[in-house]
Amino acid sequence: MDKAELKATIFDIEPYRNEDGPGMRTMVFFKGCPLRCLWCSNPFGLSRDPQLIVNVNKCAGCRKCAEVCEASVNCFKEDGLHVDFKNCALCGKCTLVCIPDARRISGREYTVSEVFEEVQKNELFHRRNSGGITLSGGEVLYQSEFASELLRLCKTHFIHTTIETSGFAKWEAYESVAKYCDLVFNDLKIFDTDRHKKYTGVGNQQILQNIQNLCAFAEKHRKPKVIIRRLVIDGVTTDEDVIAGAKFINDLPTHPEINLLPFHNFGETKYAMAGKEYPFEDKKLLLARDSLMQHVRDLVVEYAPNCVVSLGGGNINA
């Protein structure tokens, strides 16, 4: 089989992004993730299957969606539109008649060549701004064969390559992707494995081992640059976990950069659009200048003296 015809389920391709890697970037969002982080900001990426997305706030009340739906998924009551997401057959008819464009099917299959064609449309911007492509999700390693071939193609065209990953995958799959990366963001959400499982649904032993493997790989091959991302959440992040994680990262080969990300709830509205409840509604939005962020940064600087420490997803150099 021609690898250019490999397929993966993608739920979005966004050009002109200036975060999650250096310069201006094209972001490719893979659908499907083995983790269930309570704070996930991209619920469209959790299931690998396509799904109906509805922005009720944009609904004009024309009722055309109800008229064309054979499964009676859409109904109108006194308080407005109600959508029975579980019984949606994903026929897409409602998306074609929605005048205000309030609904769509999230996720479709792309071939490697189709995604690469989208990336090439922005190649001039990548070159002028020292940018490139970033694969995110969902979990990019969930569809590693596709990701590996896409990044290989990008490297043949001298396009800077980055992935964002939880690191929850077999090392063989991870290595097949990492070898075509200039930069890897690997999350270390929580260092304690029991608390990691409580908040994400999985333990972190495989993640920790893969981080060690990745840094050893980077030391041997002098690439990719590795950045370990740690999310800071008020009421979840503890000093003990920050210190233990910092000590672990400090002793890794290549002494990877530690990128501290303040918790945000910008994905909250996406849960309603997917017919789901947002589990972290009561959590406080953090800013890089907040005292908790500065406190965590001070701890990391103290216990990971070999590593560069940065705040926020922007201004990343590679």
Secondary structure by P-SEA (a helix, b strand, c coil): cccccbbbbbcccccccccccccbbbbbbbccccccccccccccccccbbbbbbccccccccccccccccccccccccccccccccccccccccccccccccccccbbbbcaaaaaaaaaaaaaaaaaacbbbbbbccccccaaaaaaaaaaaaaaaccbbbbbccccccaaaaaaaaaaccbbbbbcccccaaaaaaccccccaaaaaaaaaaaaaaaaccccbbbbbbbbbcccccaaaaaaaaaaaaaccccbbbbbbcccccaaaaaaaaccccccccbbbbccccaaaaaaaaaaaaacccbbbbcccccccc
